[in-house]
Amino acid sequence: MEILNERTEKLVLEYPCDWAYKLIASEKKALEAAIHDVIQTREHTLTHSNNSKTGKYVSMNLNVLVHNEDDRNFIYEALKAHSNIKMVL
């Protein structure tokens, strides 16, 4: 369960819905390759979010239509497990 508004509530979503993942990687091209590996030909939008001050990391926002909770969690876990991705939020 997630804590929302200082109360314990379960997040309720109506599927299908657009979902945003924030991804952090060492370089943009490696991140793009990882996204292709995970979501393949699914329609998505990838936008730049930020670069670290040192330029060591780049963060990007991935928006994709998810069909159900299992689909949303599968994408999250697959992105998190990919060697090119440092962190998924």
OpenMM code with the backbone's topology and positions (N, CA, C; nanometers):
from openmm import Vec3, app, unit

residues = "MET GLU ILE LEU ASN GLU ARG THR GLU LYS LEU VAL LEU GLU TYR PRO CYS ASP TRP ALA TYR LYS LEU ILE ALA SER GLU LYS LYS ALA LEU GLU ALA ALA ILE HIS ASP VAL ILE GLN THR ARG GLU HIS THR LEU THR HIS SER ASN ASN SER LYS THR GLY LYS TYR VAL SER MET ASN LEU ASN VAL LEU VAL HIS ASN GLU ASP ASP ARG ASN PHE ILE TYR GLU ALA LEU LYS ALA HIS SER ASN ILE LYS MET VAL LEU".split()
positions = [
    Vec3(0.0826, -0.1178, 0.0000),
    Vec3(0.0000, 0.0000, 0.0000),
    Vec3(0.0871, 0.1242, 0.0000),
    Vec3(0.0360, 0.2281, -0.0599),
    Vec3(0.1071, 0.3538, -0.0643),
    Vec3(0.0388, 0.4525, 0.0290),
    Vec3(0.1173, 0.5419, 0.0836),
    Vec3(0.0592, 0.6430, 0.1711),
    Vec3(0.0276, 0.7656, 0.0872),
    Vec3(-0.0996, 0.8005, 0.0819),
    Vec3(-0.1454, 0.9176, 0.0095),
    Vec3(-0.2166, 1.0089, 0.1078),
    Vec3(-0.1791, 1.1347, 0.1081),
    Vec3(-0.2436, 1.2324, 0.1965),
    Vec3(-0.2417, 1.1889, 0.3420),
    Vec3(-0.1297, 1.1328, 0.3867),
    Vec3(-0.1097, 1.0887, 0.5253),
    Vec3(-0.2094, 0.9814, 0.5696),
    Vec3(-0.2756, 0.9172, 0.4768),
    Vec3(-0.3642, 0.8047, 0.5087),
    Vec3(-0.3177, 0.6856, 0.4260),
    Vec3(-0.3436, 0.5675, 0.4748),
    Vec3(-0.3064, 0.4486, 0.3997),
    Vec3(-0.4215, 0.4126, 0.3067),
    Vec3(-0.3953, 0.4261, 0.1765),
    Vec3(-0.4948, 0.3946, 0.0753),
    Vec3(-0.4264, 0.3189, -0.0376),
    Vec3(-0.4991, 0.2326, -0.1017),
    Vec3(-0.4464, 0.1630, -0.2185),
    Vec3(-0.4735, 0.2492, -0.3409),
    Vec3(-0.3727, 0.2648, -0.4243),
    Vec3(-0.3858, 0.3410, -0.5471),
    Vec3(-0.4810, 0.2671, -0.6411),
    Vec3(-0.5863, 0.3334, -0.6844),
    Vec3(-0.6842, 0.2720, -0.7740),
    Vec3(-0.6733, 0.3419, -0.9089),
    Vec3(-0.6477, 0.2633, -1.0115),
    Vec3(-0.6357, 0.3163, -1.1468),
    Vec3(-0.7409, 0.2521, -1.2363),
    Vec3(-0.7867, 0.3268, -1.3339),
    Vec3(-0.8752, 0.2708, -1.4357),
    Vec3(-0.7912, 0.2417, -1.5587),
    Vec3(-0.7914, 0.1178, -1.6009),
    Vec3(-0.7112, 0.0745, -1.7155),
    Vec3(-0.7995, 0.0604, -1.8373),
    Vec3(-0.7423, 0.0763, -1.9559),
    Vec3(-0.6048, 0.1172, -1.9841),
    Vec3(-0.5853, 0.2644, -1.9500),
    Vec3(-0.4601, 0.3012, -1.9200),
    Vec3(-0.4272, 0.4403, -1.8900),
    Vec3(-0.2823, 0.4683, -1.9290),
    Vec3(-0.2529, 0.5959, -1.9471),
    Vec3(-0.1151, 0.6360, -1.9730),
    Vec3(-0.0395, 0.6326, -1.8415),
    Vec3(0.0842, 0.5844, -1.8466),
    Vec3(0.1667, 0.5776, -1.7264),
    Vec3(0.3037, 0.6363, -1.7576),
    Vec3(0.3580, 0.7095, -1.6637),
    Vec3(0.4891, 0.7727, -1.6819),
    Vec3(0.5926, 0.7063, -1.5927),
    Vec3(0.7052, 0.6730, -1.6525),
    Vec3(0.8207, 0.6209, -1.5804),
    Vec3(0.9328, 0.7229, -1.5974),
    Vec3(1.0020, 0.7572, -1.4909),
    Vec3(1.1204, 0.8414, -1.5013),
    Vec3(1.2405, 0.7477, -1.4962),
    Vec3(1.3257, 0.7592, -1.5967),
    Vec3(1.4377, 0.6677, -1.6127),
    Vec3(1.5697, 0.7435, -1.6027),
    Vec3(1.6656, 0.6856, -1.5351),
    Vec3(1.7968, 0.7460, -1.5200),
    Vec3(1.9007, 0.6485, -1.5745),
    Vec3(1.9880, 0.7016, -1.6593),
    Vec3(2.0908, 0.6185, -1.7230),
    Vec3(2.2181, 0.7001, -1.7399),
    Vec3(2.3240, 0.6333, -1.7829),
    Vec3(2.4523, 0.7009, -1.8041),
    Vec3(2.4524, 0.7840, -1.9317),
    Vec3(2.3816, 0.7364, -2.0334),
    Vec3(2.3784, 0.8098, -2.1596),
    Vec3(2.2457, 0.7883, -2.2311),
    Vec3(2.2087, 0.8856, -2.3114),
    Vec3(2.0796, 0.8863, -2.3800),
    Vec3(2.0652, 0.7675, -2.4757),
    Vec3(2.1661, 0.7403, -2.5561),
    Vec3(2.1562, 0.6311, -2.6542),
    Vec3(2.1378, 0.4954, -2.5867),
    Vec3(2.2061, 0.4733, -2.4757),
    Vec3(2.1913, 0.3476, -2.4024),
    Vec3(2.0503, 0.3368, -2.3445),
    Vec3(1.9967, 0.4480, -2.2987),
    Vec3(1.8609, 0.4499, -2.2451),
    Vec3(1.7598, 0.4206, -2.3548),
    Vec3(1.7766, 0.4823, -2.4694),
    Vec3(1.6868, 0.4566, -2.5828),
    Vec3(1.6924, 0.3100, -2.6251),
    Vec3(1.8107, 0.2504, -2.6259),
    Vec3(1.8248, 0.1092, -2.6612),
    Vec3(1.7534, 0.0209, -2.5597),
    Vec3(1.7654, 0.0546, -2.4321),
    Vec3(1.6986, -0.0233, -2.3274),
    Vec3(1.5470, -0.0164, -2.3434),
    Vec3(1.4957, 0.1010, -2.3717),
    Vec3(1.3510, 0.1160, -2.3910),
    Vec3(1.3049, 0.0322, -2.5086),
    Vec3(1.3818, 0.0348, -2.6174),
    Vec3(1.3464, -0.0482, -2.7330),
    Vec3(1.3459, -0.1959, -2.6960),
    Vec3(1.4437, -0.2392, -2.6175),
    Vec3(1.4504, -0.3788, -2.5751),
    Vec3(1.3270, -0.4191, -2.4945),
    Vec3(1.2772, -0.3283, -2.4109),
    Vec3(1.1674, -0.3612, -2.3199),
    Vec3(1.0306, -0.3467, -2.3861),
    Vec3(1.0057, -0.2332, -2.4490),
    Vec3(0.8697, -0.2116, -2.5014),
    Vec3(0.8591, -0.2363, -2.6509),
    Vec3(0.9707, -0.2595, -2.7156),
    Vec3(0.9787, -0.2946, -2.8571),
    Vec3(0.8989, -0.1974, -2.9427),
    Vec3(0.7897, -0.2401, -3.0059),
    Vec3(0.7193, -0.1545, -3.1008),
    Vec3(0.5973, -0.0841, -3.0409),
    Vec3(0.5786, -0.0956, -2.9094),
    Vec3(0.4647, -0.0271, -2.8473),
    Vec3(0.4799, 0.1235, -2.8624),
    Vec3(0.3687, 0.1892, -2.8893),
    Vec3(0.3706, 0.3340, -2.9007),
    Vec3(0.4062, 0.3948, -2.7651),
    Vec3(0.4945, 0.4947, -2.7686),
    Vec3(0.5391, 0.5595, -2.6456),
    Vec3(0.5913, 0.6986, -2.6772),
    Vec3(0.6101, 0.7759, -2.5732),
    Vec3(0.6703, 0.9082, -2.5855),
    Vec3(0.7872, 0.9141, -2.4885),
    Vec3(0.9013, 0.9607, -2.5379),
    Vec3(1.0208, 0.9743, -2.4557),
    Vec3(1.0641, 1.1199, -2.4606),
    Vec3(1.0717, 1.1830, -2.3439),
    Vec3(1.1121, 1.3233, -2.3378),
    Vec3(1.2269, 1.3404, -2.2389),
    Vec3(1.3131, 1.4349, -2.2704),
    Vec3(1.4267, 1.4655, -2.1835),
    Vec3(1.3755, 1.5270, -2.0541),
    Vec3(1.4342, 1.4888, -1.9431),
    Vec3(1.3969, 1.5439, -1.8138),
    Vec3(1.5092, 1.6308, -1.7573),
    Vec3(1.6294, 1.5716, -1.7445),
    Vec3(1.7373, 1.6451, -1.6795),
    Vec3(1.8713, 1.5772, -1.7075),
    Vec3(1.9787, 1.6529, -1.6906),
    Vec3(2.1151, 1.5994, -1.6898),
    Vec3(2.1742, 1.6304, -1.5535),
    Vec3(2.2567, 1.5404, -1.5026),
    Vec3(2.3233, 1.5691, -1.3758),
    Vec3(2.4228, 1.6831, -1.3970),
    Vec3(2.4598, 1.7497, -1.2903),
    Vec3(2.5536, 1.8631, -1.2997),
    Vec3(2.6854, 1.8228, -1.3623),
    Vec3(2.7288, 1.7016, -1.3335),
    Vec3(2.8565, 1.6543, -1.3871),
    Vec3(2.8428, 1.5944, -1.5272),
    Vec3(2.7192, 1.5743, -1.5727),
    Vec3(2.6965, 1.5141, -1.7035),
    Vec3(2.7091, 1.3629, -1.7023),
    Vec3(2.7224, 1.3053, -1.5839),
    Vec3(2.7403, 1.1609, -1.5731),
    Vec3(2.6102, 1.0852, -1.5974),
    Vec3(2.4962, 1.1494, -1.5671),
    Vec3(2.3670, 1.0830, -1.5811),
    Vec3(2.2683, 1.1694, -1.6584),
    Vec3(2.1770, 1.1026, -1.7245),
    Vec3(2.0674, 1.1691, -1.7932),
    Vec3(1.9371, 1.1069, -1.7429),
    Vec3(1.8344, 1.1897, -1.7256),
    Vec3(1.7038, 1.1342, -1.6894),
    Vec3(1.6041, 1.1713, -1.7985),
    Vec3(1.5150, 1.0766, -1.8258),
    Vec3(1.4140, 1.0958, -1.9292),
    Vec3(1.2813, 1.0419, -1.8788),
    Vec3(1.1730, 1.0948, -1.9356),
    Vec3(1.0387, 1.0500, -1.9014),
    Vec3(0.9851, 0.9619, -2.0132),
    Vec3(0.9397, 0.8444, -1.9778),
    Vec3(0.8788, 0.7513, -2.0715),
    Vec3(0.7303, 0.7432, -2.0410),
    Vec3(0.6475, 0.7769, -2.1396),
    Vec3(0.5026, 0.7648, -2.1258),
    Vec3(0.4548, 0.6559, -2.2199),
    Vec3(0.3760, 0.5637, -2.1655),
    Vec3(0.3281, 0.4504, -2.2435),
    Vec3(0.1899, 0.4097, -2.1933),
    Vec3(0.1066, 0.3591, -2.2825),
    Vec3(-0.0250, 0.3095, -2.2448),
    Vec3(-0.0091, 0.1724, -2.1802),
    Vec3(-0.0585, 0.1581, -2.0583),
    Vec3(-0.0555, 0.0283, -1.9903),
    Vec3(-0.1979, -0.0263, -1.9845),
    Vec3(-0.2099, -0.1567, -2.0010),
    Vec3(-0.3419, -0.2186, -2.0145),
    Vec3(-0.4002, -0.2681, -1.8832),
    Vec3(-0.3129, -0.2975, -1.7873),
    Vec3(-0.3592, -0.3438, -1.6565),
    Vec3(-0.2413, -0.3356, -1.5590),
    Vec3(-0.2672, -0.3687, -1.4338),
    Vec3(-0.1626, -0.3573, -1.3326),
    Vec3(-0.0451, -0.4498, -1.3614),
    Vec3(-0.0720, -0.5697, -1.4093),
    Vec3(0.0364, -0.6626, -1.4423),
    Vec3(0.1254, -0.6059, -1.5527),
    Vec3(0.0630, -0.5447, -1.6539),
    Vec3(0.1368, -0.4827, -1.7636),
    Vec3(0.2237, -0.3691, -1.7109),
    Vec3(0.1672, -0.2837, -1.6264),
    Vec3(0.2405, -0.1704, -1.5677),
    Vec3(0.3596, -0.2200, -1.4854),
    Vec3(0.3371, -0.3203, -1.4025),
    Vec3(0.4443, -0.3746, -1.3188),
    Vec3(0.5498, -0.4487, -1.3998),
    Vec3(0.5067, -0.5197, -1.5053),
    Vec3(0.6017, -0.5905, -1.5906),
    Vec3(0.6981, -0.4923, -1.6559),
    Vec3(0.6452, -0.3828, -1.7102),
    Vec3(0.7307, -0.2832, -1.7741),
    Vec3(0.8275, -0.2241, -1.6721),
    Vec3(0.7774, -0.1901, -1.5540),
    Vec3(0.8623, -0.1349, -1.4484),
    Vec3(0.9760, -0.2312, -1.4144),
    Vec3(0.9433, -0.3568, -1.3903),
    Vec3(1.0455, -0.4553, -1.3517),
    Vec3(1.1451, -0.4800, -1.4645),
    Vec3(1.0971, -0.4835, -1.5886),
    Vec3(1.1862, -0.5068, -1.7029),
    Vec3(1.2807, -0.3884, -1.7221),
    Vec3(1.2298, -0.2669, -1.7062),
    Vec3(1.3160, -0.1494, -1.7159),
    Vec3(1.4183, -0.1485, -1.6029),
    Vec3(1.3723, -0.1776, -1.4823),
    Vec3(1.4597, -0.1778, -1.3646),
    Vec3(1.5711, -0.2818, -1.3785),
    Vec3(1.5432, -0.3942, -1.4403),
    Vec3(1.6404, -0.5027, -1.4537),
    Vec3(1.7385, -0.4815, -1.5695),
    Vec3(1.7084, -0.3884, -1.6594),
    Vec3(1.7936, -0.3692, -1.7769),
    Vec3(1.9282, -0.3087, -1.7364),
    Vec3(2.0343, -0.3615, -1.7912),
    Vec3(2.1695, -0.3190, -1.7534),
    Vec3(2.2012, -0.1742, -1.7924),
    Vec3(2.1321, -0.1187, -1.8915),
    Vec3(2.1590, 0.0194, -1.9339),
    Vec3(2.0905, 0.1224, -1.8448),
    Vec3(1.9982, 0.0799, -1.7610),
    Vec3(1.9200, 0.1729, -1.6799),
    Vec3(1.9690, 0.1665, -1.5346),
    Vec3(1.9991, 0.2826, -1.4810),
    Vec3(2.0476, 0.2901, -1.3424),
    Vec3(1.9337, 0.2926, -1.2410),
    Vec3(1.8222, 0.3622, -1.2756),
    Vec3(1.7117, 0.3751, -1.1806),
    Vec3(1.5806, 0.4026, -1.2553),
    Vec3(1.4706, 0.3492, -1.1989),
    Vec3(1.3377, 0.3730, -1.2527),
    Vec3(1.2522, 0.4294, -1.1405),
    Vec3(1.1879, 0.5403, -1.1649),
    Vec3(1.0980, 0.6015, -1.0678),
    Vec3(0.9564, 0.6036, -1.1243),
] * unit.nanometer
topology = app.Topology()
chain = topology.addChain("A")
for resn in residues:
    res = topology.addResidue(resn, chain)
    for name in ("N", "CA", "C"):
        topology.addAtom(name, app.Element.getBySymbol(name[0]), res)
